[in-house]
Amino acid sequence: MAAKYGTGEDGRYCYPNSNVLINKLGITDEHALEVAEVKLSHARIGQFTLDFDDFSFAALRAIHSHLLQDLYNRDRRIQLPA
């Protein structure tokens, strides 16, 4: 299976033999996960105050974490390409 997330090691991030990210709700269907992402992140948008002066990597990561906190654990380190 091709690496959907470009790591070549999607097994660390996805359920076995799939392109579905491991998530807090245990959703293993790709379409169902997409629907959950939209609904849950939409519910979180109103709770977030964007600082339009800060577009640093840390700020973008905070936005991402806030919007998707109901689905994903954000305790993994992000590995940027060399």
HELIX and SHEET records of a PDB file:
HELIX    1   1 ASP A   10  ARG A   12  5                                   3    
HELIX    2   2 GLU A   30  ILE A   45  1                                  16    
HELIX    3   3 PHE A   57  LEU A   68  1                                  12    
END                                                                             
